[in-house]
Amino acid sequence: MFNNQQITGLPQHKSIEFKALADKAPLHAQLNWLVFYIPFSAILAAICYFNENFANNMQTYLLIGMPILILISMLYSVASIKLQGVAMRQHDIAFKKGIIWQRVTILPLARVQHIEIHRGPIERKLGLASLKLYSAGGMSADLQVSGLTHTDCKNMRQFVQDYRQEHTSTQAVPADE
Amino acid sequence: MSDLTLHPTQKTDAAHAQLWQKVSPWALVYFVVHFGVRFVRDGIFNLLPLGFVFVTQVENKLFWGQIAAAVAVSALLLYSILYYRNFRFCISSDNEILLNKGVFKKERLTLKFERVQNVNIAEPFYFKPVTLVNCIFDAAGSAAQEAVLPGVTQSYAEQMRKQIFAYKAQQQLEPDTEVETDEAAEQSSLFISNKEIAKFGLMSNMAILALAAIAPLINVVADVLEKQLITKVEGFYEQELGLVASAALFAIFTLFVFVVLIAVLLSVGMSLIRFYNYQLYFKGKKFKRIAGLLERHQLSMSLDKVQSIVIKQNIIARLLKRFTVEFLQASSGGAMAGMAAKKNKQTLVLPVLNNEQVNSVCQWIYPWFNNSALAFKQAERALWYKNLVLYALLPSLLVAVFCYFNELNYFISLGVLGVFAGLVTLSYQRYGYYLHEDNGRFYMVVRKGMIGVHYRVFELYKVQSASSESTYLMRRSGLKSLYIQLAHGFAFMPYIKEQDADFVIDFTLKQAESDTRSWM
């Protein structure tokens, strides 16, 4: 029978100290939003310009609503970035995120199937990158962090690869790769 | 030896040259059926526009239809013959299965023995008179990598299976190889009668799937039906029953019942085709299942490869007092691949079991598991309150508003409140988890459901990742939801005490990270 006794020496994920994302991560998030909002506003402006009926009805609402919407999403993304954090432990990698639903995900390094580093044009300009870690069975990446510096990403990837190499060599069954 | 290693390519080529084999001419039947089925399944939707043009534009339908059919059949035959002529296989000295195949696009498929997960033997009905079988090599995960040797003898297929598993056991270099334990272990078995299998047709979602499959055609069907049938049925009701006003409504209702009945019959038929004469054997940590009407499919699966076990009962199954048990293997690439894996027979399904049979199957594998006797830890009451507000109170308020504007009776919204509150309560009571230790191995059972019930059993070290989630209100009351990702499916346990959730996560991670056994 299994007892839920306090096991002494069980590593506690609660005590993990999460490292905040890169300094430029909030800027990246803002720019990403702008990439969406500028064309969106431009389209709305064009409609107002060409369709007088629409302009008469909506112009005031849009002029008040759009800046508020943009401001809220900017603030939201800054708060969201501030609340995100990653941590590498000896055997696993942890990631926390979320404003309303705060979520902590921990992925054992031995279960990582493959790793991807993504860099969009804005990320390249800012020296940032996104890290994606995949395990078996997940819908998409089990762990996805954007807004890390490219060097951090590469270091983490190296760490995971070293770990895999070290542990598969001692394991009885060779891994697929 | 040193000479050979200097020229590895020459060596392998020489080895292959001797061993390239053709399959029996009877395999031609397999190719015809295989490509015929594929043509119908994959091609039918692409041909729909053409079919539409044919129906609307072509005048001499019978003549051109016959020509089209003749062309299609002879193309299929020709393609199959060419495919058969080009089909060669070889078991190389490097312990690989090599296949040369293709007509327009020739391809070479190489499957290493160590990548083979299972060797399944299928006996289609058309091979019965000549006592041949299809030997299917199941590669880990992907369906595209699957290799089939059609029309080989049963003994050859079994010898291949032995050879591959012997090689794999030798590669693993484990002291207790499965081959040895096989002989000593006693064999348990389970047979399911075809009457029971038919019940699976009623229980399963296949009826819904069958409906979904004809959904794209529903417009066309409805058009035809309206012209041909509804008017007739309507006329019948009008004449016989004198129901002029509601005759149309009755006609549509009759038709609906008719369609549902057909779907159910289809579903029963499909489950009989899939599971006819179901036989299951368990010996030395290995399952062997033989079933199927048109094709006797033999599936073998090692218990170590199972990622999680699902025992479930939906609402119809509950009425029939039956359970379905599934043994799930790793699937890569998410839910779609999971569906494909199910179809591709990588999942061992025990379709209809009564309670005693479930218990006896559990006795084979996990003697401790008894779903009614386990002391599940339940979700906290906060989950019930939250769900009552979100899923019972809120909808009934919306209904009340709707009633107000449409001048309907307010009791409707009270009824909605009652029904939804009942369902929310049932679902809240079902949630539960249970941790178990057995001989130094740790297991977790997660229960969920509403009217039915769904258990997921897995060994903790196989877990892929673990998460916890909480909202502001949950953190204030010291609660967390627990989410565990498995290589096939996931386990979710909402609203448990924070320290319990943290403990489960820490303990699970410790198992996953310190256990040296391979989780695959």
Interface residues (C-beta under 8 A of the other chain):
Chain A: M1 F2 N4 I7 L10 P11 Q12 H13 K14 H91 D92 G98 I100 W101 Q102 R103 V104 T105 I106 L107 P108 L109 A110 R111 Q113 S135 A136 G137 G138 M139 S140 D142 L143 T170 Q171 A172 V173 P174 D176
Chain B: E114 R115 A140 Q172 L173 E174 Q307 A330 S331 S332 G334 A335 G338 L435 H436 E437 F442 V463 Q464 S465 A466 S467 S468 E469 S470 T471 Y472 R475 Q485 L486 A487 H488 G489 F490 D500 D502 F503 I505 D506 F507 L509 K510 A512 E513 T516 S518 W519 M520
